[in-house]
Amino acid sequence: NIICSIVFGDRFDYENKKFLTLIDLIEQNNKLQACLQAQLYNFFPTAMELIPGPHKQLIKNVEEVDQFTTEIVMEHQKTIDPTCPRDFIDAFLNKMEQEKGNADSKFTIETCSRTTLDLFLAGTGTTSLTLRFGILILHKYPEIVGNRKEN
């Protein structure tokens, strides 16, 4: 939710169905990325399109997460106040407006949606995995917790 606040400008209720679906899709993708078919897809995407397997679910999940971010970007476009950016998306949209006359600009709706998705996935994935491994290490080596020096 901290990442959501920075990127989307809003926190989601932990009972929010869309948010829970999003978290579930990310969890599924973390597991699916380890399968052989998904790794082969990175090297042979055209050939792997013809072969069934878990990589197809991974692609479908990524499309759903992308749709989620695209909807939020579109909503921001409707409600933006250029003088008061709420979050990363508003800042990106403001820059996009400044670059409007530049044909070589990389500030487009598509790059906004993709960058937003990248920030969200990178922020949630690395943070949750780091916390999980930290808890696992503390659980496995409880003496680490007990070795604090008293002041």
C-alpha positions in Angstrom: 0.0 0.0 0.0 3.0 2.4 0.5 4.0 1.8 -3.1 0.3 2.3 -4.1 0.3 5.7 -2.4 3.4 6.8 -4.2 2.5 5.5 -7.6 -1.3 5.7 -7.7 -1.8 8.4 -5.1 -4.1 6.3 -3.1 -4.1 3.4 -0.6 -6.4 0.4 -1.1 -8.5 -1.1 1.6 -7.2 -4.6 2.4 -10.7 -6.0 1.7 -10.9 -4.3 -1.8 -11.6 -7.0 -4.3 -9.6 -5.4 -7.1 -6.6 -4.9 -4.8 -6.8 -8.5 -3.5 -7.0 -9.8 -7.1 -4.0 -7.7 -8.0 -2.0 -9.1 -5.1 -3.1 -12.6 -6.1 -2.0 -12.2 -9.7 1.4 -10.9 -8.6 1.8 -13.9 -6.2 0.9 -16.3 -9.0 3.3 -14.7 -11.4 6.1 -14.9 -8.8 5.6 -18.7 -8.7 5.0 -19.0 -12.5 8.2 -17.2 -13.4 10.2 -20.1 -12.0 8.7 -22.7 -14.4 10.8 -23.8 -17.4 8.2 -22.7 -20.0 8.2 -19.2 -18.7 12.0 -19.0 -18.8 12.0 -20.5 -22.4 9.4 -17.9 -23.4 11.9 -15.2 -22.7 14.3 -16.7 -25.2 11.8 -18.1 -27.8 8.6 -16.1 -27.6 7.4 -16.9 -31.1 7.8 -20.6 -30.7 6.4 -20.7 -27.1 3.2 -19.0 -28.3 2.4 -22.3 -30.0 3.0 -24.4 -27.0 0.6 -24.7 -24.1 1.8 -24.4 -20.5 2.0 -22.2 -17.4 3.6 -19.4 -19.3 0.3 -18.7 -20.9 -1.2 -18.0 -17.5 1.7 -15.7 -16.7 1.1 -13.7 -19.8 -2.7 -13.5 -19.1 -1.9 -12.3 -15.5 0.5 -9.6 -16.7 -2.2 -8.4 -19.1 -4.7 -8.1 -16.3 -2.3 -6.2 -14.1 -1.5 -3.9 -17.0 -5.2 -3.3 -17.5 -5.5 -2.4 -13.9 -2.7 0.3 -14.2 -4.1 1.5 -17.5 -7.5 2.1 -15.9 -5.9 4.1 -13.1 -3.9 6.2 -15.6 -7.0 6.9 -17.6 -8.9 8.0 -14.4 -6.0 10.3 -13.5 -6.2 11.9 -16.9 -9.8 12.8 -16.3 -9.2 14.2 -12.8 -5.7 15.8 -13.0 -5.0 19.2 -11.6 -1.7 20.3 -13.2 -0.9 22.7 -10.3 -1.2 20.0 -7.7 0.2 16.5 -8.6 -1.1 13.8 -6.4 1.4 11.1 -7.3 3.8 9.7 -9.9 1.1 9.4 -12.5 0.1 13.0 -12.3 3.8 14.1 -12.5 4.2 11.9 -15.6 1.1 13.3 -17.2 2.3 16.9 -16.4 5.6 16.1 -18.1 3.7 14.6 -21.0 1.7 17.8 -21.4 5.0 19.8 -21.4 6.4 17.6 -24.1 3.3 17.7 -26.3 5.0 19.4 -29.2 8.0 17.2 -29.2 7.7 14.4 -31.7 10.6 12.5 -30.1 9.1 12.5 -26.6 9.0 9.3 -24.7 6.3 10.7 -22.5 3.2 8.9 -23.8 0.2 7.2 -22.2 1.6 3.8 -23.0 5.0 4.6 -21.4 3.1 6.1 -18.4 1.1 2.9 -17.9 4.2 0.7 -18.4 6.4 2.7 -16.1 3.7 2.8 -13.5 3.3 -1.0 -13.7 7.1 -1.4 -13.5 7.3 0.7 -10.4 4.4 -1.1 -8.8 5.7 -4.5 -9.5 9.3 -3.7 -8.6 8.3 -2.1 -5.4 5.9 -4.7 -4.2 7.9 -7.7 -5.4 11.2 -6.8 -3.9 9.8 -5.5 -0.7 7.6 -8.6 0.1 10.4 -11.0 -0.9 12.9 -9.2 1.3 10.6 -9.3 4.3 9.8 -12.9 3.7 13.5 -13.9 3.6 14.2 -11.7 6.6 11.5 -13.4 8.7 12.7 -16.8 7.4 16.3 -16.1 8.6 15.1 -14.8 11.9 12.9 -17.9 12.4 15.8 -20.3 11.4 18.4 -18.5 13.6 16.5 -17.2 16.7 19.8 -16.6 18.5 20.2 -13.5 16.2 17.3 -11.9 17.9 18.5 -12.9 21.3 22.0 -11.4 20.9 21.0 -7.8 21.2 23.3 -5.7 23.4 21.7 -4.0 26.4 22.3 -0.2 26.7 
